[in-house]
């Protein structure tokens, strides 16, 4: 009986349902999570690039579709679970917080990393962002961000707070339906671009690999892609859950835990893929991943939760978080328009905006 229980307990600890028996186990699981994220990210990134070569689809489109859908899965699960448990305001905060982290922390850090690597390798700095990326997926991202913020201002849609009183700000079901329509339009747009790219194979794209059995190779590639994604998500879960345990052991405040470990936790897959894309020289894949993840956070995560139940939104989210999300989206697209790249200086600006936001949010909550 003991042998039958132990594996179940181990699974519960790995899933974060039960805390580890000691702080040393938490530290070990943190290290295990880091290894899982690193190896999974390697498999995930390499297979995504290979899929782009095989299908003759630009890496930015691969990043904005199948990669971003895979890395957004944690946000979707956290937000849906929060909504079903009656904490819909956490669902909106998690989705918008991920958008803030994606642009401010991830893109900002990656631009600084690319600048450092370019200096070390004596190569051109800046993360490439084509005009197509800005006016295509970038437009969907900015339009969705502005729209969901405007929606939250004008209709409560019958949403109530946890106390049972009508919410001052909220996302209604009919508004969620519009967001879903935008998601469908985004998917159709990317599919059309993907199909057109296959017939317009330019010199800037790598030649597709020559394989003996296309079906076997594609199946193996899909397994590596899904396996890498699973390792990244599992590693993120291990890292975040046990980092919280260690922080609580050393009596770190719940506020600081929420603003740092938990806020960044669900964006770890995006962060991992983007950093590895930069290191491996596939910046367009990381950029597409971030833009696509933001589109999905709004039009899939928030919309799905609002369809389940009208979502109440906290006052701070409407008056502070939402405008900062829009500011970062405008800054990211605007700063990259002229140079067709996110420069080191632009990355510093994005990261600075995010850090100032965290500082102001800390005072907002503590006040």
C-alpha positions in Angstrom: 0.0 0.0 0.0 2.9 2.4 0.9 4.5 1.8 -2.5 1.1 2.6 -4.2 0.8 5.9 -2.3 4.3 7.2 -2.8 4.1 7.7 -6.6 0.8 9.5 -6.2 2.3 11.8 -3.6 5.2 12.5 -5.9 2.8 13.5 -8.7 0.9 15.8 -6.3 4.1 17.5 -5.3 5.2 17.9 -8.9 1.7 19.3 -9.9 1.9 21.7 -7.0 -1.1 20.3 -5.2 0.9 19.3 -2.1 3.9 21.2 -0.7 7.3 19.4 -0.5 8.2 17.9 2.9 11.4 20.1 3.2 12.9 23.2 1.7 15.7 21.1 0.2 13.2 19.2 -1.9 11.8 22.5 -3.1 15.3 23.6 -4.1 15.9 20.3 -6.0 12.5 20.7 -7.8 13.5 24.3 -8.8 16.7 23.0 -10.3 14.8 20.2 -12.0 12.3 22.7 -13.4 15.2 24.8 -14.8 16.6 21.7 -16.6 13.2 20.8 -17.9 12.6 24.4 -19.2 16.0 24.6 -20.8 15.9 21.2 -22.6 12.2 21.5 -23.5 12.9 25.0 -24.9 15.7 23.7 -27.0 13.6 21.0 -28.5 10.6 23.3 -28.9 12.6 26.1 -30.6 14.6 23.8 -32.9 11.5 21.9 -34.0 9.5 25.2 -34.6 12.3 26.5 -36.8 12.4 23.2 -38.7 8.6 23.3 -39.1 9.0 26.8 -40.7 11.6 25.4 -43.1 9.5 22.3 -43.9 6.3 24.2 -44.6 8.0 27.3 -46.2 6.1 29.5 -43.7 8.0 32.5 -42.2 9.1 31.9 -38.6 7.2 35.0 -37.5 3.9 33.3 -38.6 4.9 30.0 -36.9 5.7 32.0 -33.8 2.4 33.9 -33.9 0.3 30.8 -34.3 1.3 27.3 -33.2 4.1 28.5 -30.9 2.1 31.2 -29.2 -0.9 28.8 -28.8 1.4 26.3 -27.0 3.0 28.9 -24.7 -0.4 30.6 -23.9 -1.8 27.3 -22.6 -0.8 28.1 -18.9 -2.5 31.4 -18.9 -5.7 29.8 -20.3 -5.7 27.1 -17.7 -5.1 29.6 -14.8 -7.7 32.0 -16.0 -10.4 29.4 -16.7 -9.8 27.8 -13.3 -10.0 31.3 -11.6 -13.3 32.0 -13.4 -14.9 28.7 -12.5 -13.9 29.2 -8.8 -15.6 32.6 -8.8 -12.5 34.7 -9.1 -13.0 36.2 -12.6 -11.1 39.4 -11.8 -8.0 37.3 -11.4 -8.5 35.9 -14.9 -8.4 39.3 -16.5 -5.5 40.4 -14.3 -3.6 37.3 -15.2 -4.1 37.7 -19.0 -3.3 41.5 -19.0 -0.4 40.9 -16.6 1.0 38.4 -19.1 0.7 40.9 -21.9 2.7 43.4 -19.7 5.3 40.9 -18.9 5.5 39.7 -22.5 6.4 43.1 -23.9 8.0 44.9 -21.0 10.1 42.1 -19.4 10.5 39.6 -22.2 10.9 41.8 -25.3 12.8 44.3 -23.3 15.2 41.8 -21.8 15.6 40.0 -25.2 16.5 43.2 -26.9 19.2 43.9 -24.3 20.4 40.3 -24.6 20.6 40.6 -28.4 22.6 43.8 -28.0 25.1 42.1 -25.7 25.4 39.0 -28.0 25.8 41.3 -31.0 28.7 43.1 -29.2 30.3 39.8 -28.3 29.8 38.3 -31.8 30.4 41.5 -33.7 27.0 41.2 -35.5 24.1 43.5 -36.2 22.1 44.3 -33.1 18.3 44.6 -32.8 15.5 42.0 -32.9 14.1 42.0 -36.5 10.5 43.2 -36.8 9.3 43.5 -40.4 6.7 46.1 -41.5 4.4 43.1 -42.2 4.7 42.0 -38.6 3.7 45.5 -37.4 0.7 46.1 -39.7 -0.4 42.4 -39.6 -0.2 40.5 -36.2 0.9 43.8 -34.5 -2.3 45.5 -35.6 -4.4 42.7 -34.3 -2.5 42.9 -30.9 -3.0 46.6 -30.5 -6.6 46.7 -31.8 -7.5 43.9 -29.4 -5.8 45.6 -26.4 -7.6 48.9 -27.1 -10.9 47.2 -27.7 -10.9 45.1 -24.5 -10.0 48.1 -22.5 -12.9 50.2 -24.1 -15.3 47.3 -23.5 -14.4 47.2 -19.8 -15.4 50.9 -19.5 -19.0 50.8 -20.8 -20.7 47.6 -19.9 -20.9 45.3 -16.8 -23.0 42.7 -18.5 -24.5 41.5 -15.3 -21.2 40.7 -13.7 -20.9 40.7 -9.9 -18.0 40.9 -7.5 -17.1 38.1 -5.1 -19.2 40.0 -2.5 -22.2 39.6 -4.8 -22.7 43.2 -5.7 -22.8 44.5 -9.3 -19.3 45.1 -10.7 -18.4 48.7 -11.6 -16.3 47.4 -14.6 -16.6 44.2 -16.5 -16.5 42.2 -19.7 -19.9 41.0 -20.9 -20.7 37.8 -22.9 -21.6 39.7 -26.0 -18.3 41.6 -25.9 -16.5 38.2 -25.5 -18.3 37.1 -28.6 -16.8 40.0 -30.5 -13.3 39.1 -29.2 -13.8 35.6 -30.4 -14.7 36.9 -33.9 -11.4 38.9 -33.9 -9.6 35.7 -32.9 -11.2 33.9 -35.9 -10.2 36.8 -38.2 -6.6 36.6 -36.8 -6.4 32.9 -37.5 -7.8 33.3 -41.0 -5.4 36.1 -41.7 -2.3 34.1 -40.5 -3.5 31.0 -42.4 -3.8 33.0 -45.6 -0.4 34.5 -45.1 1.0 31.1 -44.5 -0.5 29.7 -47.7 0.7 32.7 -49.7 4.2 32.3 -48.3 4.5 28.8 -49.5 4.0 30.0 -53.1 6.3 33.0 -52.6 9.4 31.3 -51.4 12.0 34.1 -51.3 15.8 34.0 -51.0 15.7 35.2 -47.4 14.1 32.0 -46.3 16.1 28.8 -45.8 15.6 25.9 -48.2 13.3 23.2 -46.9 15.1 20.1 -45.7 15.4 17.1 -48.1 13.9 14.0 -46.4 13.3 10.5 -47.6 9.9 10.0 -45.9 8.0 13.2 -45.4 5.3 11.6 -43.3 7.7 10.0 -40.8 9.8 13.1 -40.6 6.7 15.3 -40.0 5.4 12.9 -37.3 8.8 12.9 -35.5 8.9 16.7 -35.7 5.4 17.0 -34.3 6.3 14.7 -31.4 9.5 16.7 -30.6 7.5 20.0 -30.8 4.8 18.7 -28.4 7.3 17.0 -26.1 9.3 20.2 -25.9 6.2 22.3 -25.1 5.2 19.8 -22.4 8.7 20.0 -20.8 8.6 23.8 -20.8 5.1 23.9 -19.2 6.1 21.2 -16.6 9.3 23.0 -15.8 7.5 26.3 -15.4 5.1 24.7 -13.0 7.9 23.1 -11.0 9.9 26.3 -10.9 7.0 28.7 -9.9 5.4 26.4 -7.3 8.6 25.6 -5.5 9.9 29.2 -5.8 6.8 30.3 -3.9 7.4 27.7 -1.2 11.1 28.9 -0.8 10.0 32.5 -0.7 7.4 31.8 2.0 10.0 29.8 4.0 12.2 32.9 4.1 9.0 35.0 5.0 8.9 37.0 1.8 5.7 39.1 1.6 2.7 37.7 -0.4 2.6 41.0 -2.2 6.2 40.7 -3.5 5.6 37.0 -4.4 2.5 38.0 -6.4 4.2 40.8 -8.3 7.3 38.8 -9.1 7.2 35.0 -9.0 3.5 34.5 -9.8 3.3 37.4 -12.3 6.2 36.1 -14.3 5.3 32.4 -13.8 2.7 31.9 -16.4 4.9 33.8 -18.9 7.9 31.6 -18.4 7.2 29.5 -21.6 7.2 32.7 -23.7 10.3 34.0 -21.9 12.1 30.7 -22.5 11.2 30.4 -26.2 12.0 34.1 -26.9 15.4 34.0 -25.1 16.5 30.7 -26.8 15.3 32.1 -30.2 17.6 35.1 -29.7 20.5 33.0 -28.7 20.0 30.6 -31.6 19.6 33.5 -34.1 15.9 33.2 -34.8 14.6 36.5 -33.4 11.6 36.6 -35.7 10.3 33.4 -34.1 10.5 35.0 -30.6 8.8 38.2 -31.7 6.0 36.4 -33.4 5.5 34.3 -30.3 5.1 37.4 -28.1 2.7 39.2 -30.4 0.7 36.0 -31.0 0.6 35.3 -27.3 -0.8 38.8 -26.6 -3.5 38.4 -29.2 -4.5 35.0 -27.7 -4.4 36.3 -24.1 -7.0 38.9 -25.0 -9.1 37.1 -27.7 -8.9 33.6 -26.4 -8.2 33.7 -22.6 -10.3 36.7 -21.6 -13.0 35.9 -24.2 -13.3 32.2 -23.0 -13.6 33.2 -19.4 -16.2 35.9 -20.2 -18.3 33.4 -22.1 -18.3 31.2 -19.0 -19.4 34.1 -16.9 -19.4 37.9 -17.3 -16.0 39.0 -15.9 -15.8 41.6 -13.2 -12.7 43.8 -13.5 -10.9 45.5 -10.7 -10.7 49.3 -10.8 -6.9 49.3 -10.9 -7.0 47.0 -14.0 -9.2 49.5 -15.9 -7.5 52.7 -14.7 -3.9 51.6 -14.6 -3.0 48.1 -15.9 -5.0 48.4 -19.2 -3.5 51.8 -20.2 0.0 50.5 -19.5 -0.7 47.5 -21.7 -1.7 49.8 -24.5 1.3 52.0 -23.9 3.7 49.1 -24.1 2.0 47.8 -27.3 2.3 51.3 -29.0 5.9 51.7 -27.8 6.9 48.2 -29.1 5.4 48.8 -32.5 6.3 52.4 -32.8 9.9 52.1 -31.7 10.5 49.3 -34.2 8.7 50.9 -37.2 11.6 53.0 -38.6 14.5 50.6 -38.1 12.4 47.4 -38.7 13.9 46.1 -35.5 13.7 46.5 -31.7 17.0 48.1 -30.9 18.9 47.8 -27.6 17.8 51.3 -26.6 14.1 50.4 -27.4 14.4 47.3 -25.3 15.7 49.4 -22.4 12.7 51.8 -22.8 10.2 48.8 -22.7 11.9 47.3 -19.7 12.0 50.6 -17.9 8.3 51.1 -18.5 7.6 47.7 -17.0 9.8 48.3 -14.0 8.2 51.6 -13.3 4.8 49.9 -13.6 5.8 47.3 -11.0 7.0 50.0 -8.7 3.7 52.0 -9.0 1.6 48.9 -8.8 3.4 48.0 -5.5 2.4 51.4 -4.0 -1.1 51.1 -5.5 -1.7 47.7 -3.7 0.0 48.7 -0.5 -2.0 51.9 -0.4 
